[in-house]
Amino acid sequence: MRLQGDPDHGPNPCVAPILKPPFFAVEVVPGSFGTFAGLTTDGRARVLDGTGTPIPGLWAAGTDSASVFGGHYPAGGINLGPALTFGFIAGRDAAEGLQ
Ligand SMILES: Cc1cc2nc3c(=O)[nH]c(=O)nc-3n(C[C@H](O)[C@H](O)[C@H](O)COP(=O)(O)OP(=O)(O)OC[C@H]3O[C@@H](n4cnc5c(N)ncnc54)[C@H](O)[C@@H]3O)c2cc1C
């Protein structure tokens, strides 16, 4: 992973010798901030059944829905961006009584 490193440092922009004190340490623990699994939805956040047909009155967004990026992680924001976008669409359509 070479994301968010120092582009002026090489050969790896994210790794360098730790030479100059003072030194500080933080505990790092593994976690998860998203999943590529979830309910299959269409462009209007409607949940699709096994045949690809929208289930009336059922929408999903955020971690409940499958990622629109299909297993790829192009950049930060791929979770919150679609969650907000499709949450908005689902809320708007539900408020308007659309199915
Ligand atoms: C450390 C960290 C960093 C992140 N950084 C980024 C980032 O930089 N960019 C990005 O795009 N995404 C990031 N994410 C991911 C993003 O925050 C999540 O994908 C997003 O918040 C998911 O939103 P959501 O509404 O689907 O689910 P959540 O935000 O998890 O909301 C679900 C809600 O449902 C509630 N709930 C659960 N069960 C019940 C129940 N039975 N009854 C009632 N309420 C219930 C929970 O308490 C929670 O409030 C990060 C996540 C983490 C943890």
The ligand as an SDF file (V2000), in Angstrom:
LIG
                    3D

 53 58  0  0  0  0  0  0  0  0999 V2000
  -12.9400    3.9010   11.6450 C   0  0  0  0  0  0  0  0  0  0  0  0
  -13.7890    4.0400   10.3960 C   0  0  0  0  0  0  0  0  0  0  0  0
  -13.3720    4.8830    9.4010 C   0  0  0  0  0  0  0  0  0  0  0  0
  -14.1410    5.0390    8.2490 C   0  0  0  0  0  0  0  0  0  0  0  0
  -13.7100    5.8870    7.2700 N   0  0  0  0  0  0  0  0  0  0  0  0
  -14.4490    6.0510    6.1690 C   0  0  0  0  0  0  0  0  0  0  0  0
  -14.0410    6.9660    5.1700 C   0  0  0  0  0  0  0  0  0  0  0  0
  -13.0240    7.6480    5.2730 O   0  0  0  0  0  0  0  0  0  0  0  0
  -14.8170    7.0830    4.0650 N   0  0  0  0  0  0  0  0  0  0  0  0
  -15.9430    6.3520    3.8870 C   0  0  0  0  0  0  0  0  0  0  0  0
  -16.5870    6.5020    2.8610 O   0  0  0  0  0  0  0  0  0  0  0  0
  -16.3490    5.4760    4.8140 N   0  0  0  0  0  0  0  0  0  0  0  0
  -15.6340    5.3180    5.9600 C   0  0  0  0  0  0  0  0  0  0  0  0
  -16.0440    4.4350    6.9080 N   0  0  0  0  0  0  0  0  0  0  0  0
  -17.2260    3.6040    6.6400 C   0  0  0  0  0  0  0  0  0  0  0  0
  -18.5190    4.3690    6.8900 C   0  0  0  0  0  0  0  0  0  0  0  0
  -18.4210    5.0620    8.1310 O   0  0  0  0  0  0  0  0  0  0  0  0
  -19.6630    3.3360    6.9330 C   0  0  0  0  0  0  0  0  0  0  0  0
  -19.6710    2.6070    5.7220 O   0  0  0  0  0  0  0  0  0  0  0  0
  -21.0060    4.0450    7.0790 C   0  0  0  0  0  0  0  0  0  0  0  0
  -21.0330    4.8190    8.2630 O   0  0  0  0  0  0  0  0  0  0  0  0
  -22.1160    3.0000    7.1180 C   0  0  0  0  0  0  0  0  0  0  0  0
  -23.3130    3.6970    7.3010 O   0  0  0  0  0  0  0  0  0  0  0  0
  -24.6250    2.8940    7.5930 P   0  0  0  0  0  0  0  0  0  0  0  0
  -25.6740    3.9260    7.8660 O   0  0  0  0  0  0  0  0  0  0  0  0
  -24.8830    1.8860    6.5210 O   0  0  0  0  0  0  0  0  0  0  0  0
  -24.3260    2.0410    8.9010 O   0  0  0  0  0  0  0  0  0  0  0  0
  -23.9710    2.5540   10.3740 P   0  0  0  0  0  0  0  0  0  0  0  0
  -23.3320    3.9150   10.3350 O   0  0  0  0  0  0  0  0  0  0  0  0
  -23.2200    1.4150   11.0040 O   0  0  0  0  0  0  0  0  0  0  0  0
  -25.3790    2.7620   11.0530 O   0  0  0  0  0  0  0  0  0  0  0  0
  -26.1380    1.6650   11.4960 C   0  0  0  0  0  0  0  0  0  0  0  0
  -26.9300    2.1380   12.7090 C   0  0  0  0  0  0  0  0  0  0  0  0
  -27.8810    1.1440   13.0520 O   0  0  0  0  0  0  0  0  0  0  0  0
  -27.8640    1.0120   14.4500 C   0  0  0  0  0  0  0  0  0  0  0  0
  -28.4070   -0.3130   14.7580 N   0  0  0  0  0  0  0  0  0  0  0  0
  -27.8080   -1.5170   14.6090 C   0  0  0  0  0  0  0  0  0  0  0  0
  -28.6290   -2.5050   14.9790 N   0  0  0  0  0  0  0  0  0  0  0  0
  -29.7800   -1.9160   15.3760 C   0  0  0  0  0  0  0  0  0  0  0  0
  -31.0300   -2.4130   15.8670 C   0  0  0  0  0  0  0  0  0  0  0  0
  -31.2690   -3.7180   16.0110 N   0  0  0  0  0  0  0  0  0  0  0  0
  -31.9950   -1.5170   16.1550 N   0  0  0  0  0  0  0  0  0  0  0  0
  -31.7840   -0.1710   15.9920 C   0  0  0  0  0  0  0  0  0  0  0  0
  -30.6270    0.3490   15.5240 N   0  0  0  0  0  0  0  0  0  0  0  0
  -29.6430   -0.5220   15.2230 C   0  0  0  0  0  0  0  0  0  0  0  0
  -26.4280    1.2150   14.8710 C   0  0  0  0  0  0  0  0  0  0  0  0
  -26.3380    1.5850   16.2110 O   0  0  0  0  0  0  0  0  0  0  0  0
  -26.0340    2.3580   13.9390 C   0  0  0  0  0  0  0  0  0  0  0  0
  -26.3320    3.6370   14.4860 O   0  0  0  0  0  0  0  0  0  0  0  0
  -15.3370    4.3090    8.1010 C   0  0  0  0  0  0  0  0  0  0  0  0
  -15.7570    3.4790    9.1200 C   0  0  0  0  0  0  0  0  0  0  0  0
  -14.9900    3.3380   10.2670 C   0  0  0  0  0  0  0  0  0  0  0  0
  -15.4770    2.4250   11.3840 C   0  0  0  0  0  0  0  0  0  0  0  0
  1  2  1  0
  2  3  1  0
  2 52  2  0
  3  4  2  0
  4  5  1  0
  4 50  1  0
  5  6  2  0
  6  7  1  0
  6 13  1  0
  7  8  2  0
  7  9  1  0
  9 10  1  0
 10 11  2  0
 10 12  1  0
 12 13  2  0
 13 14  1  0
 14 15  1  0
 14 50  1  0
 15 16  1  0
 16 17  1  0
 16 18  1  0
 18 19  1  0
 18 20  1  0
 20 21  1  0
 20 22  1  0
 22 23  1  0
 23 24  1  0
 24 25  2  0
 24 26  1  0
 24 27  1  0
 27 28  1  0
 28 29  2  0
 28 30  1  0
 28 31  1  0
 31 32  1  0
 32 33  1  0
 33 34  1  0
 33 48  1  0
 34 35  1  0
 35 36  1  0
 35 46  1  0
 36 37  1  0
 36 45  1  0
 37 38  2  0
 38 39  1  0
 39 40  1  0
 39 45  2  0
 40 41  1  0
 40 42  2  0
 42 43  1  0
 43 44  2  0
 44 45  1  0
 46 47  1  0
 46 48  1  0
 48 49  1  0
 50 51  2  0
 51 52  1  0
 52 53  1  0
M  END
$$$$
